[in-house]
Amino acid sequence: MDAIQTQQISAKPIEKVILHRLVLLSIVDNFNRAAKDTGKRVVGVLLGNYFRGTVDVSNSYAVPFEEDDKDPSIWFLDHNYHESMFSMFKRINAKEHVVGWYSTGSKLRENDIDIHQLFHNYVPNPVMVITDVQPKGLGIPTKAYYDVEEVKETATQKRQKVFVHVPLEMAAHEVEEIGVDHLLRDVKDTPEPHNSDRIKLNVGGKLFETTMLTIQSGGPDSLLYALSNRPSDDLNPIFIDRDPDIFSVLLYLLRSNRLPSTASRFSKQELAEEALYYGIEMQLKKAMSPPPLQGIDASVVSTIRPAADALPSTFTASADDGSLWIAHGGQISIYDWNLSHSVTLRTHLEDITSICRVWPEVAAIGSNNSSGIHFYNLSSARLLASTHWRDPSDPRIYKATVQAIADAPSSIFASFICPHKENSILLIDKSTLQISSELGRQSGGSSKNMVPEKLTWIPTTGTILGSAVTCGAFGYSGYIRLWDPRSGNVVWETNEPGAGRSSRFGDSFADVDVDVDSLALFKICSKSGDLGMADLRNLGADPWVYMEDKNPSMRNNSDGENKLIHCYKNQVFVGREGSLEVWSRVEDTNNGLSEGLYRRNFVDKVEDSEKGVISRIEGGGNRLFVSRENVEGIEVWESSYLSGAISVL
């Protein structure tokens, strides 16, 4: 028999896996509820992020799974359930992506490599985490693997996939005082504490007495939950050297899931710092977060002004928690989920004109005055990398500046333009922060060859939409294009003014945006001010349907050159000069587009519209952020829990 030699032919894509404690506890909990004492295992999906060789696993959920005990090749994983669950998780945290899968047990199984291949459909390099939920000793009974392709150097040179072990670490937050060993010991056959038992706490010299049920409502990762596991025969109050008045507020929060009126005595920052210490920041965040954003009843609740260079050049908001990054001059000011100032970072740029959040702590920035796209870690105030568009075969490609940036799960899209008007959209690989491919290189200054000034990634279709518009002596002109990054081809485009629009010739769009949830494309017309809508699933030569304004009380505001549009939470926000309006979707029994699908209402008051011309609109969390030309700060718009407004039909 010939000797068999193996050779690894796949480059190592993963160097380390970081597993958060919440994920480990979730896996154990799923096993105890669904498979304990059954001899079966639990299989689930891992969510998180991948950055430079490190997979950060921050969330998970179990999926229905069955396998034949006698024939390992027969197994079933519910795809529909997974896709439905991932869709719901995506609405909660759009930054979390599928990074792999997990299985309970003490060792790998024969069919694991086949299951692993399934997850290649959702992520290029999935990880597999196996967890022994019933360990015989202390330690972290969890291992991580990824797959590589091997060649057996025999006559047939047959290839096969094999698992390779990858180092795994546990993530720990500042408030997680109890180690993983202790957590695992708690989940193993330890009787639940009696919810009716009481516990005494001495906080800053003030005595508190509450029930175990209340103290445990902070969740298994909280310091208070850990304190509830103290020996039952220890009756002495537990001393905590913290502010007792703020603890009283947080205790009320644990009892009722809302804040008492006395919370107004403390700043948001004070409450957030104490909640972080006790490990209940998620409960505080939920209680302090504004209600779901409804443009019809939103109002300005505050204006955020950076300490220096208060005229913002651009900004970006997190869709998850409404945190805000403001670029002003060459600096970036970071505001957390409760809009408290965290830090201000000075970059090497003189003026930042483009910014995009590509990871929770990493921003991609560009400037009209400096070449390249630059990646900054805002938590460590460190420049990670700079990427420039160069082409040795074309001397015109030099000093290319960034005009627009869009984020996708594995890539970053950036539109570049050179001094001689050569322009293109570049795809930057997130794992290397290097250019991987190029879309739509074009040359010249005509309206059909302008650099895209707006880019939007559409996850459902896997396409990128770019648009450009200019205003000259004969009015507005521009284009909208839809690219498929996999092929590099344009799958649809329209140019305005153009053929096929005789009834609206000369009424070109002033701005365009995409509602990625409903797959709808919107534009605002430059002359009439009408709102046009197109179905991204059914685009053609003239796909537009124009919304009818049936509210007679609305003041006419079609005049003026400055018009902006932004889609957020199934609403279309439109800025016309200084006024802000919202088009809200109406319940409609028809499946197709119609002129009455959306209704228009003003968001602002007359005095609000006189503050200045709106220059940018962006949604984040349950907030809307608005900036105005030559006006300091960013306006924060929120809905009210006390509002009872309804749409005027």
TAZI-V213731 format. One record per run of one state. SS is the DSSP state (helix for helix, strand for strand, loop for the rest). FROM is the first residue (numbers start at 1). LEN is the number of residues. If there is no record, write none. Layout:
ss = <SS:SS>
from = <FROM:FROM>
len = <LEN:LEN>
This chain:
ss = <loop:strand:loop:strand:helix:loop:strand:loop:strand:loop:strand:loop:strand:loop:helix:loop:strand:loop:helix:loop:strand:loop:strand:loop:strand:loop:strand:loop:helix:loop:strand:loop:strand:helix:loop:helix:loop:strand:loop:helix:loop:helix:loop:helix:loop:helix:loop:helix:loop:strand:loop:strand:loop:strand:loop:strand:loop:strand:loop:strand:loop:strand:loop:strand:loop:strand:loop:strand:loop:strand:loop:strand:loop:strand:loop:helix:loop:strand:loop:strand:loop:strand:loop:strand:loop:helix:loop:strand:loop:strand:loop:strand:loop:strand:loop:strand:loop:strand:loop:strand:loop:strand:loop:helix:loop:strand:loop:strand:loop:strand:loop>
from = <1:6:9:16:21:35:43:52:54:64:65:68:75:78:79:93:97:105:112:120:127:132:142:153:159:167:168:172:180:188:198:204:206:212:217:223:228:238:241:244:257:261:266:268:279:281:289:295:298:299:305:314:318:324:329:331:336:341:347:354:360:362:367:373:378:382:388:401:408:411:418:423:430:434:443:447:450:454:459:463:473:475:485:489:497:502:505:509:516:520:526:531:536:545:547:563:569:571:577:579:586:598:603:606:610:614:621:623:629:634:639>
len = <5:3:7:5:14:8:9:2:10:1:3:7:3:1:14:4:8:7:8:7:5:10:11:6:8:1:4:8:8:10:6:2:6:5:6:5:10:3:3:13:4:5:2:11:2:8:6:3:1:6:9:4:6:5:2:5:5:6:7:6:2:5:6:5:4:6:13:7:3:7:5:7:4:9:4:3:4:5:4:10:2:10:4:8:5:3:4:7:4:6:5:5:9:2:16:6:2:6:2:7:12:5:3:4:4:7:2:6:5:5:11>
